[in-house]
Amino acid sequence: MPPHRSLIPAPKANSGPLMERRADRELPSINTEKRRWVKTLPIFVVVVGAAMLGIFNYQKSSSSVVSSTLYALRTSPRAREILGDEIYFAQKIPWISGEMNQLHGRIDISFWVKGTKGQGKMRFRSIRPDRMSFVRDFA
């Protein structure tokens, strides 16, 4: 029969380095504050929501649809007459509002642009009624 060893207490905070760890030691006490998640859950939800909005907006702003509409705007004589040269997004981080569903053929986006003469709101709308048809509405 093996010799009986008594349990030793768990190390306390600031008690120095633990030089030896026995397998039959007493487990440390845990903090059982049950309401902590109630305080941090709203903060977590807000941070995750803001991150999602930023990621989805970045995905829209870097899509080929937005790049193509900006190119079409830059090469349009009427747009250059109104906005001037160097047409680009009005803000450093543009907010692309609206729906961009390329899979189902529904695009209705708008964003602010600026040029050397002024700024304006760019709106692009394109609707494809079904998979096998061409674009019905293009504005």
For each residue, the residues with C-beta under 8 A, 3 or more apart:
1:
2:
3:
4:
5: 22 24
6:
7: 24 25 26
8: 22 25 26
9: 12 25 26
10: 25 26 27 28 29
11: 15 18 28
12: 9 15
13:
14:
15: 11 12
16:
17:
18: 11 21
19:
20:
21: 18 25
22: 5 8 25
23:
24: 5 7
25: 7 8 9 10 21 22
26: 7 8 9 10
27: 10
28: 10 11
29: 10
30:
31:
32:
33: 36
34: 37
35: 38 39
36: 33 39 40
37: 34 40 41
38: 35 41
39: 35 36 42 43
40: 36 37 43 44
41: 37 38 44 45
42: 39 45 46
43: 39 40 46 47
44: 40 41 47 48
45: 41 42 48 49
46: 42 43 49 50
47: 43 44 50 51
48: 44 45 51 52
49: 45 46 52 53
50: 46 47 53 54
51: 47 48 54 55
52: 48 49 55 56
53: 49 50 56 57
54: 50 51 57 58
55: 51 52 58 59
56: 52 53 59 60
57: 53 54 60 61 94 95 96
58: 54 55 61 62
59: 55 56 62 63
60: 56 57 63 66 96 100 109
61: 57 58 66 89 94 96 111
62: 58 59 66 67
63: 59 60 66 67 100 102
64: 67 68
65: 68 69 100 102 107 109 124
66: 60 61 62 63 69 70 96 109 111
67: 62 63 64 70 71
68: 64 65 71 72
69: 65 66 72 73 109 122 124
70: 66 67 73 74 87 88 89 113 122
71: 67 68 74 75
72: 68 69 75 76
73: 69 70 76 79 83 87 113 122
74: 70 71 79 80 87
75: 71 72
76: 72 73 79 80
77: 80 81
78: 81 82
79: 73 74 76 82 83 87 115
80: 74 76 77 83 84 85 87 115
81: 77 78
82: 78 79 115 117 118 120
83: 73 79 80 87 113 114 115 116 117 118 119 120
84: 80 87 115 116 117 118
85: 80 115 116
86: 115 116
87: 70 73 74 79 80 83 84 113 114 115
88: 70 113 114 115
89: 61 70 92 94 111 112 113 114
90: 94 111 112 113 114 119
91: 94 95 112
92: 89
93:
94: 57 61 89 90 91 111 112
95: 57 91 111 112
96: 57 60 61 66 100 109 110 111
97: 109 110 111
98: 107 108 109 110 123
99: 106 107 108 109
100: 60 63 65 96 107 108 109
101: 104 105 106 107
102: 63 65 105 107
103:
104: 101 128
105: 101 102 126 127 128 129 130 131 135
106: 99 101 126 127 128
107: 65 98 99 100 101 102 124 125 126 127
108: 98 99 100 123 124 125 126 127
109: 60 65 66 69 96 97 98 99 100 123 124 125
110: 96 97 98 121 122 123 124
111: 61 66 89 90 94 95 96 97 121 122
112: 89 90 91 94 95 119 120 121 122
113: 70 73 83 87 88 89 90 119 120 121 122
114: 83 87 88 89 90 118 119 120
115: 79 80 82 83 84 85 86 87 88 118 119
116: 83 84 85 86
117: 82 83 84
118: 82 83 84 114 115
119: 83 90 112 113 114 115
120: 82 83 112 113 114
121: 110 111 112 113
122: 69 70 73 110 111 112 113
123: 98 108 109 110 139
124: 65 69 107 108 109 110 139
125: 107 108 109 137 138 139
126: 105 106 107 108 135 137 138 139
127: 105 106 107 108 135 136 137
128: 104 105 106 131 133 134 135 136
129: 105 133 136
130: 105 133
131: 105 128
132:
133: 128 129 130 136
134: 128
135: 105 126 127 128 138
136: 127 128 129 133
137: 125 126 127
138: 125 126 135
139: 123 124 125 126
